[in-house]
Amino acid sequence: MTQEIKNLIRLANTDIVGQKNILYGLTKIKGVSLAFSNAICEVLKIDKFGKIGTMDEKTKESIENKIKNPEGVPTWMFNRKKDFDTGEDKHLTGPKLKLTKEFDIRRMKKIKSYKGVRHMFNLPVRGQRTKGNFRRGTVVGVVKKGAQKAGAKKK
């Protein structure tokens, strides 16, 4: 028996192409990485390389529930360890992840932490060097001789 593959699947408020494997299709959901997707497939005992368009409703619901409440998945895979407000380990997805990240950056800016100040001035936050990269505005560098002579004549 051949199963009919649906073109688009709606999972966790995200449209996923039905031709993709379940393992890679779940990564289209914001907040779900390849490792987390693999862990979900392992916990639920789903064929990772089956097409996502052939899933039945029961499987879709179980995947959505596991993404919302990831029991059985190791906590080191969560994207929000030791939450600032509650102190517990969480895994956020979709717009809630984006909003929480935004609030974290606002809090850092408000208390004027080092990372917050770096965010304020659009500078790299994670310790990268800034001599050769992250330059904004006009070009900084060597002035050619012709341009240098023309500038001197105008003065």
Order of alpha helices (4+ residues) and beta strands (2+ residues): beta-beta-alpha-alpha-alpha-alpha-alpha-alpha
